Amino acid sequence: MTLLPIAQALRTRRDTLRLGGAIARVLQAGDLAILSGDLGAGKTFLVRAVARALGVQGTVPSPTFALVHEYATARAPLLHADLYRLRGAGLATEVARLGLRARRGEGAILLVEWGEDAAEALGGDAAIVVSLAIAGERERVASLSGHRAGDIV
């Protein structure tokens, strides 16, 4: 695991799209990627960039109310989860109910927004953890850690 986060400035949407492509290149079947940051930091936009880079066509909406959306990719099924509404007591039980850990065990790639408190319930050992911070009206800073973070160029 990368011990010190790798920071990357995201000055434009294009920078975020490039980061999404770089993340997609290193993700493998069964990987967990956790995205954290304040509301409006760009977590869902980054997930869309990863999904597009993995070949997902069509709309990639936020799963805030549906909790989980699944997409077919050539590499592995891609599950995009948003655990914002599940934070707090009972989070591990709800994650188990959604079957996310089981799907990961079957080889699905998990991209989980607001998943930092659910890492163990998701099977632990996140390949990538992306923490997004708002640095300006249109600028973000992404801090990456996890055992695949060093492979992102």
N, C-alpha and C positions, 0 to 999 in steps of 0.2 A: 504494500500500500504506500502511496506517496504520502510521506509524513507532513511535509510543508505544502500548503495549497499553492497551486500555480495560478497566478492572477493574469487575467487577460482583459484589456479594455475593449468594450463593444461600443464604438462611437456611432455606428450606423446599423440599420437593419441588415445590410449586407454583411457586416461583421458577424452578426448573430447567425445569419444563414451559413456562413463559412464555418463557424464553430459547430453548428448542428451537423454539417457534413463531416467534419473531423470526428465528432463523437460517433456518428453512424459508422464510420470506417473501422472503428476499434471495437464496437459492441459485438458480442458473440452470443449465440444461443444460450439461454439461461442466465444472462447478465441482468443485474439490477443497476439502474441509474436513478439517483435521487436528486430532485431539483428543489431547492429552497430559496426563499427570498420573500420580501414583502409583497403584498397585493400590488399588481401593476409592474412588477420587476421584469416581467418577460418570460416567465416559466413556460406558459402555453405556447408562446411564439417560438421558443427554442425547441420545444417538443415537436411542433409542426415542421421545423427545419430538419430535425432528425428523421421524422417520418417521411418527409419528401425525399431525403437523401437515401432512404431505404426503399424507395419506390412506391410509397403509398400515394394513390391517386384520389382525387375527390376531396371533400371537406374533412378537416381534422378539427372538430370542435372541442371546446373545453369539456371535460367530463365532470365538472363541478356538481351537477345534479344527478347525472347518470352514474357517477363514481368511477366507472371503467368503460373504456372503448377498446375494441380489439380490431386489429388490422392484419391482413395477410401480407407478408413480405417474402422475398425469395430466400432470405437467410433464416427466418424463424417468425412465428407469430409475434406481433408487437402489441403489448398491452399498455395503454396510457391510463393511469389512475390519478385521481385527485382526492386526497384524503383530508382536505380542509374541513369538511363538515363532520369528520369522524374523530377529530382531535380530542384528547382528553381521556377520561376513564372509558374503558371498554374498547379502546383502539385495536388492541391485539385480537380481540374476539371478532370485531367487525372485519378486520383484514382476513382472518381465517374464514369467515363466512363468505367473503368475496372470492376465495379460492386463489388468491394471488400467489402465495407461496407454492401451492400445488402446481399452478400453471408454469411458474418459473422452473420447478422441478421437471416439468415435461419439456422444457427447452424454450419457453417463451422469453422474450426480452421484455423486461418491465421498466417503464419510464414512469416514475411516481413523483407527482407534485405533493409537497407538504408531507413527505415520507420520512423525514429525519427522525421522528419519534417512533416510527414503525419498522426500522431497519431489521431488528431481530425477528419480528413477526413475518417479515418478507423474506426471511432466509439468511439475513446478515450478509457480510462481505460484499458491500456495494462496489461494483466495478468502477463507477464514476459517481462522485457527488459534486453537483454544481450548485454553488451558492451565488445567487444574483443579487447585486446591490444597485440601487438607483444612484447614479453619480451626477445626474443632470436631467434636464427635461427629456432628452433623447439618448442620453448616454448611460450605459450600464457597465458594471465591472463584474466579471465572472471569475470566481475562485474555484478551481477544480482540484479535487483530491480523489483518492481511490487507486486501486492497483492498475488501472488502465489509463489513468490521467496522464502519466508520463509519455504515453504513446500518441497523445493528441498533439499534432503540430499545427 
